[in-house]
């Protein structure tokens, strides 16, 4: 999770929502990524999706059997769905997301009875540090907007 937090900090420095993810196989990090939807003009460029894409390329297989995905916040429906399709074995996340989390926070995409793949889930790993990073980012963003008195739509969430 510390590697994922490092990625999240990189995202924050790029004015992206500070979310980081790493894919681990056999105890080794094989891919890492951070949020990039703003800079890539790509709504699917979440840290989890980018990390899974990199891991798949590295393994030469779109199936990530035996892999664990570590992410600083509970994955959204898109990312949880991608993990199911990739056959990720385990998702470990830090901060809970009651607004968009799809591991039980707002929705339950993982381990839905109609899906044919089950993902082991561990939650709350370094949750305070993960949540603090997000809180501080959004607090600073709100303060900056108030100071400017204007909005920059490119950096809206």
Buried (B, 14 or more C-beta within 10 A) or exposed (E): BEBBBBBBBBBBEEBBBBBBBBBBBEEEBBBBBBBBBBEEEEEEBBBBBBBBBBBBEEBEEEEBEEBBBBBBBBBBBBBBBBBBBBBBBBBBBBBBBEEBBBBBBBBBBBBBEEEEBEBEBEBBBBBEBBBEBBEEBEEEBEEEBEEEEEEEEEEEE
